[in-house]
């Protein structure tokens, strides 16, 4: 579908800024996924998980693993929203 739309320069600049924000967040999510996949691959062969999760939380720059009962939760560090 093709068409045109007229928006103010202010709105256009906001749209451009949001695109940059989305790209930055996407980069953080991809980096976090890589960190977590490496860590979870390592965990697959371990029994005492707590010390490894603690160590991961100390080293990870993008995420933190917490537990609520038996459920693991991933918290993003430095998430603005």
HELIX and SHEET records of a PDB file:
HELIX    1   1 UNK A    9  UNK A   43  1                                  35    
HELIX    2   2 UNK A   49  UNK A   59  1                                  11    
SHEET    1   A 2 UNK A  63  UNK A  68  0                                        
SHEET    2   A 2 UNK A  71  UNK A  76 -1                                        
END                                                                             
